[in-house]
Amino acid sequence: MRKTKYVALIPAFEPGESLPELLQKLRAADFACVVVDDGSGPAYREIFQRAEEYAAVLSYAYNRGKGHALKHGLAYIAENFQSEIVIVTLDSDGQHRAVDALRCCRRAEAEPGALVLGSRVQSAASPARSRLGNYLTRKLFWAATGCAVRDTQTGLRAFSARLLPWLLAISGERYEYEMNVLLAAARAKLPLIELDIVTIYIDNNAGSHFAVLRDSWLIYKELLKFSGVSLASFCLDYLLYGLFAALGGIWRLPLALAAANILARFLSCTFNFLMNRFFVFQAKGSLLAEAAQYYLLAALILAGNTLLLSLLVDVLGMNHYLAKLLTEISFFATSWLVQKKFIFSRPRYKTSPE
């Protein structure tokens, strides 16, 4: 096992001159360096040969994606370095500075159970594509997890080697892997620590290999799951409420409005529970325990929901369709927060065995 303190991991696909320059600076800062040639091909052999002066270079024949390259490098580090190290990942296009990598490593060393993110400070000088992409992903990430992260797309991330088994188990072969890591960290309640870093874009970020349509979909699909299920559940609840309210009016049933609201909510909640458990959060806990917690939450919210609905319709004389819409909006945030934090939450990741 190699003895060192900090290890820099750089996935590289068709890199430019910035790669050997970055490696030289990292070595001067006492980093051990690992570079993964993600199938760049013979045209880039000379650059990787120069990189070998400063780093261990791992290569394979075909491009497999950034996520695959990161996990390939992490597996190599797990096998070839001692366990008490700190690892930092950097991009190969010159966006990251050795001094910022060192700052992130020192913070991760001080808090070995955390994932430290080097967050770029965006400005009007940053490429519009990068500013827009980061704005959308951080808003969707917040909506899906309740965690506010300023730069969800940063490739500068530092962490203790204790997290290697966990990181290697996360799915994703291309750019979605880094987003999946953040989602998994939020679910496992890992601290996400952000340090401001200098933003560097060379030639308006022309060296990026991010495929806008393909890679955006891979990233956003995970974040859109919760929003889609929530919307579908709301629509089902609203449609069933309208149907049952209409039938209750035709049949002149007592307490027809309250009964319509309760029955619609029970059916839509069952749909929401099953979709959230198996599709969105992919929870691994006891089905019966999660169902009991979920329906207790649903019952409490339904009681408040029904009281508010009756107040708006019977006391204030509001149209019952508009009243239903307002009550659902009022209770949505509470329902989502409790589900995310308590019912479908995953156990906190332990950085050392018990």
N, C-alpha and C positions, 0 to 999 in steps of 0.2 A: 504493500500500500504506500502511495506517495504521501509525504508529509508536507502540508502547506496549510495556510490559514484561509485564503480566499481563492475560489475558482471561478473564472469567467467562462461562460458557455455562449458561443455565437453560432446560430444556424445561418448558413450562407448559401444563397442560390444566385449564381452568376454575379459575383461581387466585383466591385471596382477597386481602385487604388486605396480607397478609404479603409479596407480591411487590414492590410499589412500595417498601415499607419496606426490604426486603433490598437492592434496587437502589440506593437512596439511600446505604446504608451502604457498599456496594461501591464506588460512585463516590467517596465520601469517602476510601476507602483506595486511590485511584488505579487501580482496575480499569477497563478497557474492558469493557462488558457487551453480551452478545448474548442475546436472549430469543427462543425459538421458540414461537409460539402453535400448539399442536397441535390445531387445529380446534375451538377452544372455543366458537365461535359468537357471534352478535350480542349476547347477554346479557352478555358479558365484554369488549365493545369498549372500554368506558370505562376499565377497569383497564389494558388494554394501551395505551390512549392516554396514560394517566399514566405508564406504564412507558417510553414513548418519550422522556420527559424525561431519562432516565438511560441508555437502552440502544437499540441497534438491534433492532427487533422484526420478526421474520420470521413470516409467517402463511401458512396454506393452509386450504382450506375444510373438510376432513373430518379427523376424528381418525384418526391413523395409528399411534399408539403411541409410547412413550418412546424406544425404540431408533431409530425413524425420525426423531424430533425431534432426538435427539442427533447423528445422522449428518448431518442437514440443516444443523444449526448448525455442525458441524465442517467441512463442505464450504464453507460461507460464510466461516468464519475462514481456511481455507486459501487462499481467493481474495482476501481483503480485508485481511489483516494480513501483516506481514513474517514471515520464517521463524523468527527468533530470539526467540520468545515462549514463555511458559508458559501453559497453559490449565488452568482448573479448572472442573469441572462441579458444579452445586449443584441441589438440589431447590427447587421454588417454594413449598413449603408452610411455610416458616419454620423448618425443622429445623436449618439450617446458619447459622453466624455468619460474618461477614466476616473476623473475626480468625483463625478456624480456616482459612478459605480462603487467607488470606495465609500462614499457617504452612506449609500444604501446598505452596503455590507456591514458596516459598523452598527447601523441601527438594527439590522436583522440579527447580528451577533448579540446585541443587548436584549433582544426580545425573540428568542428562538422559536416561539410558537406562532409568530406573525408572518404575514406575507407583506414585504415592503415594496411599494410601487414608486418608481421615479416618475412623477407626474409632470408632463410638459406644460409650461405656461403658454397658452395660446394668445396670439395677438393678430392684428390686422395683417401682419407680414406673413403669417402662416398660410399655407395653401388652403384654398376654400374647401377642397375635398376633405382635407384632414379636419378642419374646424367643424364642418357639417357632420361628418361621420362620427366624430367624438361626441358632439352634442346629442345626436340621436341615440347613440349607444348608452351614454350615461343616463339619459332620461328613461330609457327602457329598462336599464339595469336597476335603477331606483324603483321603478314601478313593479318589477318582478321580485325584488329582494328586500326592499326597504332600506338598502345600504346606499349611501351617497358616495360615489367615487368620481373624482373629477376627470380622470384620464383612464378610461377602461381599455384603451387600445395601446397603452405603453408596452414596449418590449423590454424595458429596463425593470427587472424584478429581482429582488434578493430574498433569500430564505435559507434557513438552516438545513443541513443534510438530513435532519430528522424527518423532514417532510417528503423525502424522496419516494418512499413506497406509496404514499398518498398521491403524489403528483403523477407517478407512473401508471396509476390505476384509472386516471381520468380519461374519458374518451375524447376523440378528435384528432384528425390527421393534418388539417390545414389551419387556417387562421382562426377557426372556431375554437381550437384547443385553448387558446389564451382566455377567451371569454368563458369557456367551460370551467377553467380553473377558478375564475372569480365567482362564478355561480356556485361551484362546489364549496369554495371558501365561505361564502355567505351562509350556505345551508349548514356547514359544519361549525359555524360561529368562530372561524379563525379571524383574528384581528387583521384588518386591512389598513396598513399605515402608508400614508402618502407623503413623499418628500418632493418639494419643488425642484425641478431640474431645468437647465438651460435648454431651450428649444432650438434645434439645429435642423434646417432643411436645406439640402444641397440640390441645386438646380430644380427648385420647386418640387422636391421629393420625387424626381424623375426615376430614381433607382428603385422605387418600390415595385414589388411584383404582386401587389394586391389586385386581384381581379374583382372589379366593383360589383358586378351582378352575382357571380358565383359565391364569392367570399362574404359579401354582405348578407346573402341569404343564409349561409351556414352560421353566421354569427347571430343574426336577428331571430332565426326560427326558435331558438331556445327561449329568448326573451318574450316572444309573442305567444307562447303556449298559454301562459297564465291569463293574459289579456283576452285571448280568444275563448277560453273556457268560461271566463267570467262573463263575457258578452253573451255567449250562447246560453248560459244559465239564466241571465237576466231576461233574455228574449223569451225563453221557455216559461219562466215564471210569469212574465207579463201577459203572454198569450193565454196561459192556463187561467190566470186570474180573470181576464176578460171573458173567457168562455164560461167559467163557473159562476161569475157574477151575473152574466146574462141568463143562464139557466135558473139561477136562484130567483131572479126577478120574474121570469116566466112562471115558475112554479110557486111563487110567493112564499118562499121558505123563510122562516124566522132566522134572524142574524145572518142573512145570506151573504152580506159583504164580508163579515169576519170569517165565515166558513170558506168562502172563495179564496180569501187571502191565505188561510191556513193550509188548505188542500194544495193550492198552487205552490206554496212555499215548500211543503213536504216533498212533492214530486221533483221540483227543481233542485232542492237541496240534495236529494239522493243522486241525481245526475251530477251535480257539482262535486259532491264528495268522491264519487267513483272516478271522475275525470281528474280531479286534483291528485288523488292518491296514486293512481296508476300511470297517468300521462304527464302531469305537470311536475309534481314533487318526487315521484317515483319513490315513495316512502317505503321503508323496510320494517317498520314497527308492527305491533300487533294490530290486526285488522279490527278486532272487536274493541280494543282500547281506543283506537283512533276514531272508530264510528261512534262510540259512546261520548267521547269528548266533542266530536263534531256536532252531534245532534243535541247535546246539552247547549252548546253555543248557539245552534240554530233556534232552539226553543226560547232561549233568553232574548235573542234578537227578534224573533217572531213576536214575542209578547210586546216588546217595545214598538216594533213595526206596526202591529195591529192597533195598539193604543193611539199611536200618532196618526195612522190612517183614519181611524174613527173620529179623532179630533178634527182633522182637516175636512172630512166629509160631513159628519153629523153636526158638528158645532159651528164650523166656519162656512159650511155650505159649498165647499170646493168640488169641482167635477172629480168623480172617483178615479178616472183614468190619470188625470194630472196629479191627484193626491198620491196614487200608487207610485208614480214616477219620482216624486219628491221624497217619499219615504225610503225608496230603494237607494237613492243617491245618498241620503243621510246615513244609512247603516252600512253602506258598502265598505268604507274604509276600515271600520271597526272589525267587520267580518274577515276581511283580507288579512289584517294585521295579526289577529289572534290565530288564524289558520297557519300563517307563515311562521310565527314565532313560537307557537306552543303545540299545535296539533300535528303538523307535518314537518316539524323541525327535525333535523338529523342530530345525532349525538355530537357534542363538542369533540373535535379531534384531539386526541391525546398525543403529545410529542414524545412521551416516554412510556414504556410499558409499566403497568402497575405491578 
